[in-house]
Amino acid sequence: MAAPDFAEWIAICELKARYCRLLDSKGWDGWAALFTPDFLLDATASGGPRIEGREAFVSSIRRSLEAAVTVHHVHMPEITMTGDEATAIWPMMDHLVWPDGRTLTGYGHYHDRYIRVGGNWLIAESRLTRLHMAMVPPLDTP
């Protein structure tokens, strides 16, 4: 098996880094630009939704996380590239805190599929699987 083009491997890593940074900083327009128009999210394995289409996906995540403080980390990817397509498995950790005190800390994996369009990599599909989730309910308010 031929070694992947290191510059393309780095480009995919930088794409996922932007995914985390723009999501956590609420840079919604820039974040939306990272996905293909027909993007598919499948988070059903971790109790989440299946969402088809970039616009529906970004809108749903924005509604859910707009008011939350979020931290997303990805580590040590396994990337396989074949021409203008690639797949990657990213070990991940996320920590979400909503204004009502509700929190979620999760650990698992992103299973992503990428397509190179016009020389740029975009995320075409992401499947989220969880190994562990710790949830804290909202704080009681008097």
ZIJO-V588107 format. One record per residue. N is the residue number from 1. SS is DSSP state (~ for helix, > for strand, _ for the rest). PSI is psi in whole degrees, -180 to 180 (NA if undefined). Layout:
n=<N | N>
ss=<SS | SS>
psi=<PSI | PSI>
//
This chain:
n=<1 | 2 | 3 | 4 | 5 | 6 | 7 | 8 | 9 | 10 | 11 | 12 | 13 | 14 | 15 | 16 | 17 | 18 | 19 | 20 | 21 | 22 | 23 | 24 | 25 | 26 | 27 | 28 | 29 | 30 | 31 | 32 | 33 | 34 | 35 | 36 | 37 | 38 | 39 | 40 | 41 | 42 | 43 | 44 | 45 | 46 | 47 | 48 | 49 | 50 | 51 | 52 | 53 | 54 | 55 | 56 | 57 | 58 | 59 | 60 | 61 | 62 | 63 | 64 | 65 | 66 | 67 | 68 | 69 | 70 | 71 | 72 | 73 | 74 | 75 | 76 | 77 | 78 | 79 | 80 | 81 | 82 | 83 | 84 | 85 | 86 | 87 | 88 | 89 | 90 | 91 | 92 | 93 | 94 | 95 | 96 | 97 | 98 | 99 | 100 | 101 | 102 | 103 | 104 | 105 | 106 | 107 | 108 | 109 | 110 | 111 | 112 | 113 | 114 | 115 | 116 | 117 | 118 | 119 | 120 | 121 | 122 | 123 | 124 | 125 | 126 | 127 | 128 | 129 | 130 | 131 | 132 | 133 | 134 | 135 | 136 | 137 | 138 | 139 | 140 | 141 | 142>
ss=<_ | _ | _ | _ | _ | ~ | ~ | ~ | ~ | ~ | ~ | ~ | ~ | ~ | ~ | ~ | ~ | ~ | ~ | ~ | ~ | ~ | ~ | ~ | _ | _ | _ | ~ | ~ | ~ | ~ | ~ | _ | _ | > | > | > | > | > | > | > | > | _ | ~ | ~ | ~ | _ | _ | _ | > | > | > | _ | ~ | ~ | ~ | ~ | ~ | ~ | ~ | ~ | ~ | ~ | ~ | ~ | _ | _ | _ | > | > | > | > | > | > | > | > | > | > | > | > | > | > | _ | _ | > | > | > | > | > | > | > | > | > | > | > | > | > | _ | _ | _ | _ | _ | > | > | > | > | > | > | > | > | > | > | > | > | > | > | > | _ | _ | > | > | > | > | > | > | > | > | > | > | > | > | > | > | > | > | > | _ | _ | _ | _ | _ | _>
psi=<132 | 146 | 142 | 157 | 117 | -38 | -38 | -38 | -46 | -39 | -39 | -41 | -42 | -35 | -46 | -33 | -42 | -38 | -51 | -48 | -48 | -34 | -48 | -29 | 1 | 38 | 70 | -42 | -45 | -38 | -44 | -34 | -9 | -9 | 152 | 155 | -32 | 25 | 144 | 125 | 132 | 100 | 18 | -29 | -17 | 22 | 8 | -170 | 170 | 122 | 128 | 132 | 134 | -47 | -45 | -40 | -53 | -42 | -44 | -46 | -40 | -46 | -41 | -36 | -4 | -45 | -6 | 151 | 126 | 149 | 118 | 129 | 140 | 153 | 153 | 73 | 151 | 106 | 132 | 126 | 138 | 97 | -122 | 17 | 152 | 156 | 154 | 148 | 122 | 113 | 138 | 159 | 135 | 151 | 123 | 133 | 119 | 159 | -27 | 2 | -9 | 138 | 154 | 130 | 124 | 155 | 138 | -141 | 141 | 132 | 102 | 152 | 134 | 151 | 137 | 121 | 121 | 33 | -5 | 140 | 138 | 153 | 121 | -27 | 144 | 129 | 124 | 125 | 144 | 140 | -32 | 141 | 133 | 120 | 141 | 128 | 168 | 151 | 144 | 135 | 139 | NA>
//
